[in-house]
């Protein structure tokens, strides 16, 4: 099926929702073919985030090396632009080693940037982000999402109501420039990776099955020490406002530690945000 030495090796992409079985399929491919696994996950890049990201343990990573895992300190933000640069290098290295590049993960923004190109947008504005977060604290994220739907319905249709990070960024771009983020995205640069991927999208036949898996995974993370992981990170430095801490699971634990939600609601909040 795949012959890396033939010169026509595809880029394999395994993606889909959380708890859909992406990692298991990637490992199965690596057992059968000469593959280089390349992570497409905006949280796995961070070295200090392990439990809440469901990061494979050290033994598994030694057996199945993943590019773009544990490459960043949480103090340093990682963007889609960074990913494109790093993924291109990892793909080139895989091909140079006569391996099949297998991109595995669910950060769709990264995949879009890699295969469709990046739009040049206004840079992040810390003050404006704080303003949006303050509005969300007083009005609720539902009101912020409704505002986005009002000013940019195209972008809102692509962003889940629970995806606070992308909602915030879309509104930030609009308020900074007066131009909708969906219009900025239409002006994307040519795709840096021209070859179309072989895309495998994993979605359980019944949504209830997926939701049950997500709920179980959320519970297992808390039982495995997610709260303790976040507490340890907070003892080392101020992390609550870092971009890395917007990741699902970490954000909810911080809300719990700050007294904004009860322990009894924590697993449910993580589950809802993951869906």
C-alpha contacts under 8 A as a table, 3 or more apart, distances in Angstrom:
res1	aa1	res2	aa2	distance
2	X	9	X	6.64
2	X	33	X	7.51
2	X	100	X	7.81
3	X	6	X	5.49
3	X	7	X	7.90
3	X	8	X	7.86
3	X	9	X	6.52
4	X	7	X	6.22
4	X	8	X	7.13
4	X	9	X	5.23
4	X	34	X	7.97
4	X	95	X	7.25
4	X	98	X	5.11
4	X	99	X	5.74
4	X	100	X	6.11
5	X	9	X	7.86
5	X	98	X	5.94
6	X	9	X	6.96
9	X	100	X	6.45
10	X	100	X	7.18
10	X	101	X	7.64
10	X	195	X	7.65
10	X	196	X	7.67
10	X	197	X	6.06
10	X	198	X	6.29
11	X	100	X	6.88
11	X	101	X	5.40
11	X	102	X	6.18
11	X	103	X	7.43
11	X	195	X	7.69
11	X	196	X	7.40
11	X	197	X	4.79
11	X	198	X	6.02
12	X	100	X	7.54
12	X	101	X	6.27
12	X	102	X	4.66
12	X	103	X	6.06
12	X	197	X	5.64
12	X	198	X	4.74
12	X	199	X	5.91
12	X	200	X	7.54
13	X	102	X	5.82
13	X	103	X	4.69
13	X	104	X	5.92
13	X	197	X	6.37
13	X	198	X	6.01
13	X	199	X	4.60
13	X	200	X	5.92
14	X	22	X	6.12
14	X	25	X	7.91
14	X	26	X	7.22
14	X	102	X	7.31
14	X	103	X	6.10
14	X	104	X	4.69
14	X	105	X	6.53
14	X	199	X	6.09
14	X	200	X	4.80
14	X	201	X	5.94
14	X	202	X	7.47
15	X	22	X	6.27
15	X	104	X	5.93
15	X	105	X	5.24
15	X	106	X	5.19
15	X	199	X	7.62
15	X	200	X	6.35
15	X	201	X	5.00
15	X	202	X	6.35
16	X	20	X	6.33
16	X	22	X	7.04
16	X	105	X	7.37
16	X	106	X	5.62
16	X	201	X	5.16
16	X	202	X	4.98
16	X	203	X	6.17
17	X	20	X	5.50
17	X	106	X	6.28
17	X	202	X	7.34
17	X	203	X	6.82
17	X	275	X	7.83
18	X	21	X	7.94
18	X	106	X	7.04
18	X	214	X	7.02
18	X	274	X	7.09
18	X	275	X	7.65
19	X	22	X	7.60
19	X	210	X	6.86
19	X	213	X	6.07
19	X	214	X	5.93
19	X	217	X	7.53
20	X	202	X	5.86
20	X	203	X	5.95
20	X	204	X	6.66
20	X	210	X	6.83
21	X	24	X	5.43
21	X	25	X	6.43
21	X	202	X	6.85
22	X	25	X	5.38
22	X	26	X	6.26
22	X	104	X	6.63
22	X	105	X	6.85
22	X	202	X	6.80
23	X	26	X	5.03
23	X	27	X	6.17
23	X	104	X	7.06
23	X	105	X	7.88
24	X	27	X	5.26
24	X	28	X	6.22
25	X	28	X	5.01
25	X	29	X	6.26
26	X	29	X	5.17
26	X	30	X	6.24
26	X	37	X	7.31
26	X	102	X	7.41
26	X	104	X	6.84
27	X	30	X	4.95
27	X	31	X	6.22
27	X	64	X	7.19
28	X	31	X	5.13
28	X	32	X	6.57
29	X	32	X	5.20
29	X	33	X	5.83
29	X	35	X	7.26
30	X	33	X	5.32
30	X	34	X	6.24
30	X	35	X	5.20
30	X	36	X	7.56
30	X	37	X	7.76
30	X	64	X	7.49
31	X	34	X	7.89
33	X	100	X	7.77
34	X	98	X	7.72
34	X	99	X	5.14
34	X	100	X	6.13
35	X	94	X	7.77
35	X	99	X	5.00
35	X	100	X	4.48
35	X	101	X	5.96
35	X	102	X	6.43
36	X	65	X	7.42
36	X	66	X	7.08
36	X	67	X	7.66
36	X	94	X	5.87
36	X	99	X	5.96
36	X	100	X	5.91
36	X	101	X	5.05
36	X	102	X	5.92
37	X	64	X	7.55
37	X	65	X	6.71
37	X	66	X	4.90
37	X	67	X	6.26
37	X	101	X	6.31
37	X	102	X	4.89
37	X	103	X	6.04
37	X	104	X	6.92
38	X	66	X	5.35
38	X	67	X	4.59
38	X	68	X	6.27
38	X	87	X	7.36
38	X	90	X	7.12
38	X	101	X	6.94
38	X	102	X	5.86
38	X	103	X	4.66
38	X	104	X	6.14
39	X	44	X	7.56
39	X	66	X	6.23
39	X	67	X	5.99
39	X	68	X	5.54
39	X	69	X	6.47
39	X	103	X	5.86
39	X	104	X	5.23
39	X	105	X	5.85
40	X	68	X	7.72
40	X	103	X	6.23
40	X	104	X	5.53
40	X	105	X	4.34
40	X	106	X	6.38
40	X	107	X	5.87
40	X	110	X	6.82
40	X	111	X	7.44
41	X	44	X	5.51
41	X	45	X	7.00
41	X	104	X	7.99
41	X	105	X	5.29
41	X	106	X	6.13
41	X	107	X	5.25
42	X	45	X	6.20
42	X	78	X	7.43
42	X	107	X	6.27
43	X	46	X	5.88
43	X	49	X	7.25
43	X	53	X	6.28
43	X	244	X	6.85
43	X	247	X	6.73
44	X	47	X	7.46
44	X	49	X	7.10
44	X	50	X	7.65
44	X	53	X	6.23
44	X	55	X	6.48
44	X	68	X	7.61
44	X	69	X	5.30
44	X	70	X	6.40
45	X	68	X	5.76
45	X	69	X	4.58
45	X	70	X	4.79
45	X	71	X	5.26
45	X	72	X	5.63
45	X	78	X	7.92
46	X	49	X	5.71
46	X	69	X	7.11
46	X	70	X	5.06
46	X	71	X	6.18
46	X	72	X	4.74
46	X	73	X	5.52
46	X	74	X	5.62
46	X	244	X	7.76
47	X	50	X	7.40
47	X	69	X	7.60
47	X	70	X	4.21
47	X	71	X	6.46
47	X	72	X	5.95
47	X	73	X	5.84
47	X	74	X	7.19
48	X	70	X	7.91
48	X	73	X	6.99
48	X	74	X	6.76
48	X	233	X	7.84
49	X	52	X	6.54
49	X	53	X	6.36
49	X	55	X	7.96
49	X	74	X	7.94
49	X	229	X	7.91
50	X	53	X	5.43
50	X	54	X	6.22
50	X	55	X	5.21
51	X	54	X	5.25
51	X	55	X	6.52
51	X	221	X	6.06
51	X	224	X	7.11
51	X	225	X	7.08
51	X	226	X	5.66
51	X	229	X	7.36
52	X	55	X	7.79
52	X	221	X	6.15
52	X	226	X	5.91
52	X	248	X	7.77
52	X	249	X	5.75
52	X	250	X	6.57
54	X	221	X	7.67
56	X	60	X	6.10
56	X	61	X	6.31
57	X	60	X	5.49
57	X	61	X	6.27
58	X	61	X	5.06
58	X	62	X	6.15
59	X	62	X	5.20
59	X	63	X	6.46
60	X	63	X	5.09
60	X	64	X	5.89
60	X	65	X	7.87
61	X	64	X	4.91
61	X	65	X	4.86
61	X	66	X	6.55
62	X	65	X	5.56
66	X	69	X	6.16
67	X	90	X	6.71
68	X	71	X	6.01
68	X	86	X	7.35
68	X	87	X	7.69
72	X	76	X	6.67
72	X	78	X	7.65
73	X	76	X	5.66
74	X	77	X	6.95
74	X	242	X	7.47
74	X	244	X	5.89
75	X	239	X	7.73
75	X	242	X	6.75
75	X	244	X	7.80
77	X	242	X	7.79
77	X	243	X	6.17
77	X	244	X	6.80
78	X	82	X	6.17
78	X	83	X	7.49
79	X	82	X	5.13
79	X	83	X	6.35
80	X	83	X	4.93
80	X	84	X	6.22
80	X	109	X	6.92
80	X	110	X	5.26
80	X	113	X	6.51
81	X	84	X	5.19
81	X	85	X	6.49
81	X	113	X	7.51
81	X	118	X	7.31
82	X	85	X	5.33
82	X	86	X	6.21
83	X	86	X	5.07
83	X	87	X	5.72
83	X	110	X	6.59
83	X	114	X	7.98
84	X	87	X	5.17
84	X	88	X	6.00
84	X	110	X	7.19
84	X	113	X	6.70
84	X	114	X	5.36
84	X	192	X	7.89
85	X	88	X	5.40
85	X	89	X	6.45
86	X	89	X	5.18
86	X	90	X	6.20
87	X	90	X	4.94
87	X	91	X	6.02
87	X	114	X	7.86
88	X	91	X	5.15
88	X	92	X	6.16
88	X	193	X	7.47
89	X	92	X	5.13
89	X	93	X	6.13
90	X	93	X	5.04
90	X	94	X	6.13
90	X	101	X	7.90
91	X	94	X	5.11
91	X	95	X	6.32
91	X	101	X	5.61
92	X	95	X	5.23
92	X	96	X	6.12
93	X	96	X	5.02
93	X	97	X	6.26
94	X	97	X	5.16
94	X	98	X	6.31
94	X	99	X	4.95
94	X	100	X	6.36
94	X	101	X	5.73
95	X	98	X	4.84
95	X	99	X	5.36
95	X	100	X	6.61
95	X	101	X	7.12
96	X	99	X	7.48
107	X	110	X	5.65
107	X	111	X	6.88
108	X	111	X	5.04
108	X	112	X	6.07
109	X	112	X	5.10
109	X	113	X	6.15
110	X	113	X	5.10
110	X	114	X	6.16
111	X	114	X	5.07
111	X	115	X	6.16
111	X	116	X	8.00
112	X	115	X	5.43
112	X	116	X	5.29
112	X	117	X	6.82
113	X	116	X	5.47
113	X	117	X	4.60
113	X	118	X	5.02
113	X	191	X	7.51
114	X	117	X	5.84
114	X	118	X	7.70
114	X	191	X	6.54
114	X	192	X	6.29
114	X	193	X	6.23
115	X	191	X	5.28
115	X	192	X	6.67
115	X	193	X	5.52
115	X	194	X	6.94
115	X	196	X	7.51
116	X	188	X	7.37
116	X	189	X	7.87
116	X	190	X	6.84
116	X	191	X	4.61
116	X	192	X	7.65
117	X	188	X	5.38
117	X	189	X	5.04
117	X	190	X	5.33
117	X	191	X	4.04
117	X	192	X	6.22
118	X	185	X	7.35
118	X	188	X	4.95
118	X	189	X	5.49
118	X	190	X	7.84
118	X	191	X	7.56
119	X	184	X	6.03
119	X	185	X	5.13
119	X	186	X	7.44
119	X	187	X	5.79
119	X	188	X	3.92
119	X	189	X	5.89
120	X	184	X	7.16
120	X	187	X	7.76
120	X	188	X	7.02
120	X	189	X	7.76
121	X	173	X	7.32
121	X	184	X	6.58
122	X	173	X	6.33
122	X	176	X	7.24
122	X	177	X	7.23
124	X	169	X	7.96
124	X	172	X	7.70
125	X	128	X	5.48
125	X	129	X	6.27
125	X	172	X	7.57
126	X	129	X	5.14
126	X	130	X	6.29
127	X	130	X	5.18
127	X	131	X	6.36
128	X	131	X	4.95
128	X	132	X	6.30
128	X	172	X	6.62
129	X	132	X	5.13
129	X	133	X	6.16
129	X	168	X	6.99
129	X	169	X	7.97
129	X	172	X	6.72
130	X	133	X	5.02
130	X	134	X	6.04
131	X	134	X	5.04
131	X	135	X	6.23
132	X	135	X	5.06
132	X	136	X	6.17
132	X	144	X	7.92
132	X	168	X	6.76
132	X	172	X	7.88
133	X	136	X	4.95
133	X	137	X	6.14
133	X	168	X	7.89
134	X	137	X	5.04
134	X	138	X	6.43
135	X	138	X	5.27
135	X	139	X	5.79
135	X	140	X	7.41
135	X	144	X	7.61
136	X	139	X	5.13
136	X	140	X	4.55
136	X	141	X	4.95
136	X	143	X	7.34
136	X	144	X	6.24
137	X	140	X	5.66
137	X	141	X	7.54
139	X	142	X	7.81
139	X	143	X	6.05
139	X	144	X	7.63
140	X	143	X	5.63
140	X	144	X	6.89
141	X	144	X	4.91
141	X	145	X	6.07
141	X	164	X	7.30
142	X	145	X	5.11
142	X	146	X	6.15
142	X	161	X	7.17
143	X	146	X	4.95
143	X	147	X	6.28
144	X	147	X	5.09
144	X	148	X	6.41
144	X	167	X	7.64
145	X	148	X	5.03
145	X	149	X	6.20
145	X	156	X	7.40
145	X	161	X	6.31
145	X	167	X	6.43
146	X	149	X	4.99
146	X	150	X	6.18
147	X	150	X	4.99
147	X	151	X	6.34
148	X	151	X	5.27
148	X	152	X	5.55
148	X	153	X	6.88
148	X	155	X	7.75
148	X	156	X	6.11
148	X	167	X	7.08
148	X	170	X	7.36
148	X	171	X	6.19
149	X	152	X	5.29
149	X	153	X	4.35
149	X	154	X	7.69
149	X	155	X	7.50
149	X	156	X	5.05
149	X	157	X	7.66
150	X	153	X	6.04
151	X	180	X	7.42
152	X	155	X	5.52
152	X	156	X	6.28
152	X	180	X	5.96
152	X	181	X	7.58
152	X	182	X	7.19
153	X	156	X	4.90
153	X	157	X	6.05
154	X	157	X	5.28
154	X	158	X	6.78
154	X	182	X	6.39
155	X	158	X	5.26
155	X	159	X	6.45
155	X	170	X	7.40
155	X	181	X	6.86
155	X	182	X	5.43
156	X	159	X	5.15
156	X	160	X	7.54
156	X	167	X	7.69
157	X	160	X	7.60
159	X	163	X	6.58
159	X	166	X	6.84
159	X	167	X	6.96
160	X	163	X	5.27
161	X	164	X	7.37
161	X	167	X	7.81
162	X	272	X	7.85
162	X	273	X	5.49
163	X	166	X	5.77
163	X	167	X	6.28
163	X	273	X	7.35
164	X	167	X	5.07
164	X	168	X	5.94
164	X	246	X	7.90
165	X	168	X	5.22
165	X	169	X	6.23
165	X	246	X	6.59
166	X	169	X	5.00
166	X	170	X	6.05
167	X	170	X	5.25
167	X	171	X	6.31
168	X	171	X	5.32
168	X	172	X	5.97
169	X	172	X	4.90
169	X	173	X	6.15
170	X	173	X	5.33
170	X	174	X	6.37
170	X	180	X	7.53
170	X	181	X	5.67
171	X	174	X	5.04
171	X	175	X	6.04
172	X	175	X	5.26
172	X	176	X	6.02
173	X	176	X	5.20
173	X	177	X	6.01
173	X	178	X	7.62
173	X	179	X	7.22
173	X	180	X	7.00
173	X	181	X	6.12
174	X	177	X	5.41
174	X	178	X	4.90
174	X	179	X	5.14
174	X	180	X	5.05
174	X	181	X	6.36
175	X	178	X	5.55
175	X	179	X	7.85
179	X	183	X	6.81
179	X	184	X	7.20
180	X	183	X	5.29
180	X	184	X	6.54
181	X	184	X	4.90
181	X	185	X	6.15
182	X	185	X	5.06
182	X	186	X	6.49
183	X	186	X	5.15
183	X	187	X	6.98
184	X	187	X	5.46
184	X	188	X	7.22
185	X	188	X	5.31
191	X	194	X	6.05
193	X	196	X	7.88
203	X	210	X	7.97
204	X	207	X	6.57
204	X	209	X	6.76
204	X	210	X	6.19
205	X	209	X	7.88
206	X	209	X	5.53
206	X	210	X	6.98
207	X	210	X	5.14
207	X	211	X	6.19
208	X	211	X	5.03
208	X	212	X	6.10
209	X	212	X	5.17
209	X	213	X	6.30
210	X	213	X	5.09
210	X	214	X	6.21
211	X	214	X	5.06
211	X	215	X	6.16
211	X	275	X	6.94
212	X	215	X	5.14
212	X	216	X	6.19
213	X	216	X	5.13
213	X	217	X	6.07
214	X	217	X	5.02
214	X	218	X	6.10
214	X	271	X	6.06
214	X	274	X	7.16
214	X	275	X	7.31
215	X	218	X	5.15
215	X	219	X	6.30
215	X	267	X	7.52
215	X	268	X	7.43
215	X	271	X	5.31
216	X	219	X	5.19
216	X	220	X	6.15
217	X	220	X	5.04
217	X	221	X	6.20
218	X	221	X	5.24
218	X	222	X	6.54
218	X	249	X	7.89
218	X	267	X	5.83
218	X	268	X	7.99
218	X	270	X	6.26
218	X	271	X	5.92
219	X	222	X	5.33
219	X	223	X	6.19
219	X	267	X	5.83
220	X	223	X	5.01
220	X	224	X	5.89
221	X	224	X	5.01
221	X	225	X	6.52
221	X	226	X	5.65
222	X	225	X	5.40
222	X	226	X	4.86
222	X	227	X	6.37
222	X	267	X	7.30
223	X	226	X	7.24
225	X	228	X	5.13
225	X	229	X	6.10
226	X	229	X	4.99
226	X	230	X	6.38
226	X	250	X	7.90
226	X	253	X	7.82
227	X	230	X	5.30
227	X	231	X	6.18
227	X	253	X	6.14
228	X	231	X	4.95
228	X	232	X	6.08
229	X	232	X	5.25
229	X	233	X	6.38
230	X	233	X	5.05
230	X	234	X	6.16
230	X	250	X	6.93
230	X	253	X	7.21
230	X	254	X	7.47
231	X	234	X	5.12
231	X	235	X	6.27
232	X	235	X	5.19
232	X	236	X	6.68
233	X	236	X	5.34
233	X	237	X	6.67
233	X	239	X	7.22
234	X	237	X	5.41
234	X	238	X	5.92
234	X	239	X	5.96
234	X	240	X	7.63
235	X	238	X	7.83
238	X	241	X	7.68
239	X	242	X	5.30
239	X	245	X	6.93
240	X	245	X	6.28
240	X	254	X	6.88
241	X	245	X	6.78
241	X	246	X	7.94
242	X	245	X	5.43
242	X	246	X	7.30
243	X	246	X	5.51
243	X	247	X	7.92
244	X	247	X	6.05
245	X	250	X	5.62
245	X	251	X	5.71
246	X	250	X	6.74
246	X	251	X	5.23
247	X	250	X	5.69
247	X	251	X	6.01
248	X	251	X	5.80
248	X	252	X	6.90
248	X	270	X	6.48
248	X	273	X	6.41
248	X	274	X	6.51
249	X	252	X	5.24
249	X	253	X	6.18
249	X	270	X	5.35
250	X	253	X	5.11
250	X	254	X	6.20
251	X	254	X	5.21
251	X	255	X	6.33
252	X	255	X	4.96
252	X	256	X	6.27
252	X	266	X	6.65
252	X	269	X	6.71
252	X	270	X	6.29
253	X	256	X	4.94
253	X	257	X	6.14
253	X	266	X	7.04
254	X	257	X	4.99
254	X	258	X	6.03
255	X	258	X	5.16
255	X	259	X	6.29
255	X	260	X	5.06
255	X	261	X	6.00
256	X	259	X	5.11
256	X	260	X	5.61
256	X	261	X	4.85
256	X	262	X	6.03
256	X	263	X	6.48
256	X	266	X	6.94
257	X	260	X	7.59
258	X	261	X	7.97
259	X	262	X	6.95
261	X	265	X	6.59
261	X	266	X	7.01
262	X	265	X	5.38
262	X	266	X	6.54
263	X	266	X	5.19
263	X	267	X	7.99
264	X	267	X	7.28
265	X	268	X	5.40
265	X	269	X	6.13
266	X	269	X	5.18
266	X	270	X	6.30
267	X	270	X	5.17
267	X	271	X	6.12
268	X	271	X	5.01
268	X	272	X	6.13
269	X	272	X	5.23
269	X	273	X	6.16
270	X	273	X	5.21
270	X	274	X	6.16
271	X	274	X	5.18
271	X	275	X	6.45
272	X	275	X	5.46
